[in-house]
């Protein structure tokens, strides 16, 4: 008996997607090998997707709907399924991020995920020497998170970056230059503010590390704190107030939004 045969479709959205894909493929009389050929993937990969041990792609979801005459069945399931690319401890934060009306992020090492280009994100995950297929899933999931910035009721985004982030050419000069240009474009959007914390600021309120504070549409806000193995979500009102105060202090000593754009542009120019 295969893993696909043992899969319980009621155990998760991923399991439902996997079992439903297999059921509809078999109902259409299409072999696994033939469908894998249509999807331009190895049969072994499709076998793992139907067993729920690998994540489907957006392209596969569209192909399945077209092949089986399902309109947008699998395409509607895909945004829910792709969340399984995130570690289990991070999934609650993604849900909170989607419900946020305002996001304030302070970063000392990397461009925040919501503003990363695909190449930059790939370089971030690739640095950990992970399996290429795993990296693809992580990159796809990270880019999918960014849809909250293009929806009609998008959250306000305020980002403070340590200047060190601009000066580390992660992935090489070309990738980093494109990433900085993406930052400049984002900073010109009415609902996005980016400030640079210059080297000259010295000791500051964010010396303990990166964090993000979320204002939610209902209920109290939360704070997400990065960690080496995993991050933590803190909902204690005292922690939220401490993060908000630290963020206010950071914005007070950071460069103005206009001066920050100039600093980002100068860093991009240095990479040419």
GUPABA-588498 format. One line per field, with one value per residue (C-alpha): residue in three letters; chain; x, y, z. Coordinates in nm, 2 decimals, padded with zeros to 4 digits, m for minus. Each point is the difference from the previous one (the first is absolute). Example, Ala and Ser with C-alpha at 12.3 -4.5 7.8 and 13.67 -1.06 7.14 Angstrom:
type = [ala,ser] .
mol = [A,A] .
c1 = [01.23,00.14] .
c2 = [m00.45,00.34] .
c3 = [00.78,m00.07] .
! end
This chain:
type = [unk,unk,unk,unk,unk,unk,unk,unk,unk,unk,unk,unk,unk,unk,unk,unk,unk,unk,unk,unk,unk,unk,unk,unk,unk,unk,unk,unk,unk,unk,unk,unk,unk,unk,unk,unk,unk,unk,unk,unk,unk,unk,unk,unk,unk,unk,unk,unk,unk,unk,unk,unk,unk,unk,unk,unk,unk,unk,unk,unk,unk,unk,unk,unk,unk,unk,unk,unk,unk,unk,unk,unk,unk,unk,unk,unk,unk,unk,unk,unk,unk,unk,unk,unk,unk,unk,unk,unk,unk,unk,unk,unk,unk,unk,unk,unk,unk,unk,unk,unk,unk,unk,unk,unk,unk,unk,unk,unk,unk,unk,unk,unk,unk,unk,unk,unk,unk,unk,unk,unk,unk,unk,unk,unk,unk,unk,unk,unk,unk,unk,unk,unk,unk,unk,unk,unk,unk,unk,unk,unk,unk,unk,unk,unk,unk,unk,unk,unk,unk,unk,unk,unk,unk,unk,unk,unk,unk,unk,unk,unk,unk,unk,unk,unk,unk,unk,unk,unk,unk,unk,unk,unk,unk,unk,unk,unk,unk,unk,unk,unk,unk,unk,unk,unk,unk,unk,unk,unk,unk,unk,unk,unk,unk,unk,unk,unk,unk,unk,unk,unk,unk,unk,unk,unk,unk,unk,unk,unk,unk,unk,unk,unk,unk,unk,unk,unk,unk,unk,unk,unk,unk,unk,unk,unk,unk,unk,unk,unk,unk,unk,unk,unk,unk,unk,unk,unk,unk,unk,unk,unk,unk,unk,unk,unk,unk,unk,unk,unk,unk,unk,unk,unk,unk,unk,unk,unk,unk,unk,unk,unk,unk,unk,unk,unk,unk,unk,unk,unk,unk,unk,unk,unk] .
mol = [A,A,A,A,A,A,A,A,A,A,A,A,A,A,A,A,A,A,A,A,A,A,A,A,A,A,A,A,A,A,A,A,A,A,A,A,A,A,A,A,A,A,A,A,A,A,A,A,A,A,A,A,A,A,A,A,A,A,A,A,A,A,A,A,A,A,A,A,A,A,A,A,A,A,A,A,A,A,A,A,A,A,A,A,A,A,A,A,A,A,A,A,A,A,A,A,A,A,A,A,A,A,A,A,A,A,A,A,A,A,A,A,A,A,A,A,A,A,A,A,A,A,A,A,A,A,A,A,A,A,A,A,A,A,A,A,A,A,A,A,A,A,A,A,A,A,A,A,A,A,A,A,A,A,A,A,A,A,A,A,A,A,A,A,A,A,A,A,A,A,A,A,A,A,A,A,A,A,A,A,A,A,A,A,A,A,A,A,A,A,A,A,A,A,A,A,A,A,A,A,A,A,A,A,A,A,A,A,A,A,A,A,A,A,A,A,A,A,A,A,A,A,A,A,A,A,A,A,A,A,A,A,A,A,A,A,A,A,A,A,A,A,A,A,A,A,A,A,A,A,A,A,A,A,A,A,A,A,A,A,A,A,A,A,A,A,A,A,A,A,A,A] .
c1 = [00.00,00.14,00.02,m00.28,m00.23,00.06,m00.06,m00.30,m00.17,m00.15,00.33,00.10,m00.06,00.32,m00.13,m00.34,00.18,00.22,m00.27,m00.24,00.26,00.06,m00.37,m00.09,00.30,m00.11,m00.36,00.12,00.18,00.34,00.30,00.24,00.28,m00.21,m00.11,00.35,00.10,m00.27,00.13,00.36,00.11,00.15,m00.26,00.18,m00.08,m00.37,m00.01,00.13,m00.25,m00.28,00.13,00.01,00.37,00.08,m00.18,m00.18,00.09,m00.24,00.06,m00.10,m00.32,m00.10,00.08,m00.21,m00.30,00.04,00.06,m00.29,m00.24,m00.02,00.01,00.21,m00.04,00.37,00.11,m00.22,00.15,00.36,00.04,m00.11,00.23,00.31,m00.01,00.14,00.33,00.03,00.12,m00.29,00.10,00.00,m00.35,m00.19,00.21,m00.09,m00.37,00.05,00.19,m00.29,m00.24,00.22,m00.09,00.35,00.34,00.31,00.32,00.36,00.27,00.37,00.11,m00.24,m00.26,m00.33,m00.18,m00.29,00.24,00.25,00.04,m00.01,00.38,00.08,m00.23,00.16,00.34,m00.11,m00.13,00.28,00.26,m00.13,00.10,m00.35,m00.15,m00.07,m00.37,m00.04,00.15,m00.24,m00.29,00.13,00.05,m00.35,m00.15,00.19,m00.11,m00.36,00.00,00.06,m00.35,m00.13,00.18,m00.19,m00.35,m00.26,00.01,00.37,00.17,00.22,00.37,00.27,00.35,00.32,00.31,00.35,00.23,00.20,m00.29,00.08,00.37,m00.01,m00.02,m00.20,00.00,00.24,00.01,m00.27,m00.25,00.06,m00.03,m00.33,m00.12,00.10,m00.19,m00.30,00.03,00.00,m00.31,m00.18,00.10,m00.18,m00.33,m00.24,m00.05,00.37,00.26,00.36,00.27,00.36,00.18,00.34,00.33,00.04,m00.30,00.22,m00.18,m00.38,m00.32,00.02,00.33,m00.17,m00.09,m00.27,m00.37,m00.33,m00.30,m00.35,m00.31,m00.30,m00.34,m00.16,00.15,00.34,00.32,00.28,00.38,00.21,00.36,00.26,00.20,00.28,m00.21,m00.34,m00.18,m00.25,m00.33,m00.07,m00.34,00.05,m00.10,00.32,00.21,m00.21,00.04,00.38,00.03,m00.21,00.22,00.32,m00.13,m00.09,00.35,00.15,m00.20,00.11,00.37,m00.03,00.04,m00.31,m00.19,00.13,00.36,m00.04,m00.09,00.31,00.21,m00.15,00.07,00.36,00.05,m00.15,00.23,00.30,m00.09,00.02] .
c2 = [00.00,00.34,00.32,00.14,m00.29,00.07,00.38,00.12,00.29,00.14,00.05,00.32,00.23,m00.15,m00.35,00.09,00.16,m00.30,m00.26,00.20,00.05,m00.37,m00.08,00.24,m00.11,m00.36,00.09,00.17,m00.32,00.17,m00.19,00.15,m00.01,00.16,00.29,00.05,00.04,00.26,00.18,m00.02,m00.17,m00.33,m00.28,m00.04,00.36,m00.03,m00.32,00.19,00.28,m00.25,m00.16,00.34,00.00,00.28,00.32,00.06,00.30,00.27,m00.11,m00.36,00.13,00.19,m00.30,m00.23,00.24,00.03,m00.38,m00.11,00.28,00.13,00.38,00.11,m00.28,m00.07,00.36,00.11,m00.27,00.08,00.32,m00.21,m00.29,00.20,00.10,m00.34,00.11,00.21,m00.16,m00.09,00.27,00.27,m00.07,00.19,00.31,m00.02,m00.01,00.30,00.19,m00.05,00.15,00.29,00.36,00.13,m00.18,00.16,m00.19,00.05,m00.20,m00.02,m00.28,m00.03,00.18,m00.10,m00.29,00.22,00.21,m00.27,m00.07,m00.36,m00.01,00.15,m00.24,m00.29,00.12,00.02,m00.36,m00.13,00.12,m00.27,m00.27,m00.15,m00.24,00.19,m00.11,00.11,00.34,00.03,m00.06,00.25,00.27,m00.06,00.03,00.31,00.17,m00.11,00.19,00.32,m00.01,00.19,00.31,m00.01,m00.07,00.28,00.04,m00.04,00.06,00.30,m00.11,00.19,m00.15,00.11,m00.16,00.01,00.15,m00.33,m00.16,00.22,m00.07,m00.38,m00.10,m00.32,m00.21,00.23,00.35,m00.04,m00.17,00.25,00.30,m00.13,m00.05,00.35,00.14,m00.20,00.17,00.34,m00.08,m00.13,00.32,00.21,m00.17,00.20,m00.28,m00.09,00.18,m00.10,00.15,m00.08,m00.01,00.13,m00.13,00.34,m00.06,m00.21,m00.18,m00.01,m00.15,m00.30,m00.14,m00.32,m00.10,00.00,00.01,00.07,00.16,m00.06,00.21,m00.23,00.08,m00.14,m00.06,00.10,00.01,m00.25,00.00,m00.25,m00.04,m00.18,m00.29,m00.23,m00.32,00.16,00.32,00.08,00.17,00.22,00.12,00.13,00.36,00.10,m00.16,00.18,00.33,m00.05,m00.08,00.30,00.23,m00.15,00.06,00.36,00.05,m00.16,00.21,00.31,m00.06,m00.15,00.21,00.16,m00.19,00.23,m00.02,m00.38,m00.03,00.20,m00.24,m00.31,00.16,00.07,m00.36,m00.13,00.24,m00.14,m00.35,00.10] .
c3 = [00.00,m00.10,00.21,m00.22,00.10,00.36,m00.02,00.19,m00.20,00.32,00.18,m00.17,m00.30,m00.15,00.04,m00.16,m00.29,m00.06,00.03,m00.22,m00.27,m00.01,00.00,m00.28,m00.21,00.03,m00.07,m00.32,m00.10,m00.01,00.13,00.24,m00.25,m00.27,00.23,00.12,m00.37,m00.05,00.31,m00.12,00.32,00.10,00.08,00.33,00.10,m00.09,00.20,00.30,m00.05,m00.01,00.32,00.17,00.06,m00.25,m00.08,m00.33,m00.21,m00.11,m00.36,00.08,00.17,m00.31,m00.23,00.22,m00.02,m00.38,m00.06,00.22,m00.08,00.35,m00.06,00.30,00.26,00.05,m00.06,00.29,00.23,m00.09,00.21,00.30,m00.09,m00.06,00.37,00.08,m00.14,00.31,00.32,00.23,00.25,m00.27,m00.15,00.28,m00.07,m00.38,00.10,00.23,m00.27,m00.24,00.26,00.09,m00.08,00.07,00.00,00.16,m00.07,00.12,m00.17,00.07,m00.24,m00.29,m00.21,00.15,m00.18,m00.11,m00.21,m00.13,m00.37,m00.11,m00.07,00.34,00.18,m00.19,00.11,00.36,00.00,m00.22,00.26,00.23,m00.26,00.00,m00.25,m00.32,m00.01,00.36,m00.08,m00.29,00.24,00.25,m00.26,m00.15,00.35,00.08,m00.32,00.06,00.33,m00.19,m00.15,00.31,m00.14,m00.33,00.13,00.02,00.38,00.04,00.33,00.07,00.00,00.19,m00.03,00.18,m00.13,00.15,m00.26,00.02,m00.20,m00.30,00.01,00.00,m00.37,00.07,m00.32,m00.18,m00.12,m00.27,00.22,00.28,m00.23,m00.13,00.35,00.10,m00.30,00.11,00.34,m00.16,m00.20,00.31,00.19,m00.25,00.07,00.22,00.25,00.04,00.20,00.01,00.22,00.03,00.34,m00.09,00.14,00.16,00.23,00.23,00.28,m00.06,00.13,m00.23,00.12,00.12,m00.35,m00.28,00.08,m00.16,00.17,m00.15,00.05,m00.06,m00.14,00.32,00.34,00.15,m00.21,00.01,m00.04,m00.19,00.11,m00.21,00.14,m00.12,m00.03,00.01,00.07,00.27,00.00,00.31,00.08,00.36,00.01,00.18,m00.28,m00.27,00.18,00.03,m00.37,m00.10,00.22,m00.14,m00.35,00.07,00.13,m00.31,m00.24,00.19,m00.06,m00.35,m00.31,m00.14,m00.27,m00.27,00.13,00.03,m00.36,m00.09,00.22,m00.17,m00.34,00.10,00.11,m00.33,m00.20,00.18,m00.12,m00.37] .
! end
